[in-house]
Amino acid sequence: VHALAADIYADPATVMAALVPVASRAGVAMKRTMKKDASGHGHLPGLSNHVEYDLESSATEVRVEVGFRKSGQGNLANIAAFGSVNNAPVMDITRSLADEVPNFMRWVAKVGGEVL
């Protein structure tokens, strides 16, 4: 473990650069799943059009954020996800993440092994 940590700290930019495509792939997959889950709701027909993802990377971090753009029906995403006093939730906003974690971990291990 110490040798692996030393390899990563020796050249973190190379490791992070190799992880950007993996994180992007995960973001696209999560966006696709979330769009699918957000579609087909009678009172929110445009909700799936407001799903987006952002990818940010630096020399020490790669971050993917998947969620709803806060405009139009995207403003109602909290009601779709958590419900209201009068309505039950109509989608699970954590499903896309739960589905993608095993794939992401497999690709990180593959890419990490190739880089190191």
Buried (B, 14 or more C-beta within 10 A) or exposed (E): EEEEEEBBEEEBEBBBBBBBEBBBBBBBBBBBBBBBBBBEBEEBEEBBBBBBBEBEBEEEEBEBEBBBEEEEBBEBBBBBBEEEEEEEEBBEBEBBBEEBEEBBEEBBEEBBEEBB
